[in-house]
Amino acid sequence: MDSFLIPISSNLQFSELKELRILPRNRYFYVEFVYKKKIVVQEELNPKNVLGIDPGINNWLSCVSNVGTSLIIDGHKVKSLNQWYNKRVSTLFEGKPQGYWDEQLAHITEKRNLQMRDAVNILQK
């Protein structure tokens, strides 16, 4: 391959782009656009306000604060994705030597990693 095209979104300001990374991973190429971000000064935090976070399995995160608010983040979706992946991998590894790897394993591993990343990133919005 002597060249390839990278589609760029219409809302991308090419002049603000600082770095373009092309990462090969599992027979695919991933493109990362790096920007210099302006840091916004945050307000002063009240040290008397606290948040307790309890990680779990069925309830992925249980959070409670001392100001009377709480939230629970359901972990069933993430747990289900992980269980499917582990079951599929164990089936594919059955009867294979130590260190076995093939294209199908690479594909389902990449799919699972992207699903996990998406599940975590949804919480940040």
C-alpha positions in Angstrom: 0.0 0.0 0.0 1.6 3.3 -1.0 -1.1 5.7 0.3 -4.6 5.9 1.9 -7.2 8.5 2.5 -8.4 9.6 6.0 -11.9 10.9 6.0 -12.1 14.1 8.2 -15.3 15.3 9.8 -16.7 18.6 8.6 -16.7 20.0 12.1 -13.0 19.4 12.5 -10.8 22.5 12.5 -7.7 21.4 10.7 -5.8 24.5 11.8 -6.3 23.5 15.5 -4.9 20.0 14.9 -1.6 19.4 16.7 -0.9 15.8 15.9 -2.4 13.0 13.9 -1.7 9.4 15.1 -2.3 6.4 12.9 -2.3 3.2 15.1 -2.4 -0.3 13.6 -4.3 -2.7 15.7 -5.7 -6.1 14.9 -5.5 -5.6 11.1 -7.2 -2.2 11.3 -6.0 1.3 11.4 -7.2 3.7 14.1 -6.8 7.5 13.7 -6.4 9.8 16.7 -6.7 13.5 16.3 -4.8 15.5 19.0 -5.7 19.0 19.9 -4.3 21.5 22.4 -7.1 22.1 24.8 -7.5 25.3 26.7 -7.7 24.6 30.4 -10.7 26.1 32.1 -10.1 27.2 35.7 -12.4 25.4 38.0 -14.2 27.0 40.9 -13.0 26.4 44.4 -14.1 23.1 45.8 -15.7 22.8 49.2 -13.6 20.3 51.2 -16.5 19.5 53.4 -18.4 17.9 50.5 -17.5 14.3 49.9 -18.6 11.5 47.5 -18.2 7.8 48.4 -17.9 5.4 45.5 -18.4 1.6 46.0 -17.6 -0.5 42.9 -19.5 -3.7 42.5 -20.6 -6.2 40.0 -24.4 -6.0 39.5 -24.4 -2.4 40.5 -21.2 -1.2 38.8 -20.9 1.9 40.9 -22.9 2.9 43.9 -22.3 6.6 44.9 -23.5 8.6 47.8 -22.6 12.1 49.0 -22.8 13.9 52.3 -25.1 16.5 50.8 -28.0 14.1 50.3 -27.6 12.9 46.7 -26.9 9.4 45.5 -26.8 7.4 42.3 -26.4 3.8 41.2 -24.9 2.8 37.8 -26.2 -0.5 36.6 -23.5 -3.0 35.7 -25.6 -5.7 34.1 -24.8 -4.6 30.5 -21.0 -4.5 31.1 -21.2 -7.8 33.0 -23.2 -9.4 30.2 -20.7 -8.2 27.5 -17.8 -9.6 29.5 -19.5 -13.0 30.2 -20.2 -13.4 26.4 -16.6 -12.6 25.6 -15.2 -15.0 28.2 -17.5 -17.8 27.0 -16.6 -17.3 23.4 -12.8 -17.1 24.1 -12.9 -20.3 26.1 -14.7 -22.1 23.3 -12.1 -20.9 20.8 -9.1 -21.8 23.0 -10.5 -25.3 23.6 -7.9 -27.9 22.5 -5.4 -25.2 21.3 -1.8 -24.8 22.5 -0.7 -22.1 25.0 -0.4 -18.7 23.3 -2.8 -19.6 20.4 -4.2 -16.5 18.6 -6.1 -16.1 15.4 -8.0 -13.5 13.4 -11.4 -14.5 15.0 -9.9 -14.0 18.5 -8.5 -10.6 17.5 -11.9 -9.6 16.1 -13.9 -10.5 19.1 -11.3 -9.0 21.5 -11.4 -5.7 19.6 -15.2 -5.7 19.5 -15.3 -6.3 23.3 -12.7 -3.6 24.0 -14.7 -1.1 22.0 -18.0 -2.0 23.7 -16.4 -1.6 27.1 -14.9 1.7 26.2 -18.3 2.9 24.9 -20.0 1.7 28.0 -17.6 3.7 30.2 -17.7 6.8 28.0 -21.5 7.0 28.0 -21.2 7.7 31.8 -19.0 10.7 31.2 -21.6 12.7 29.2 
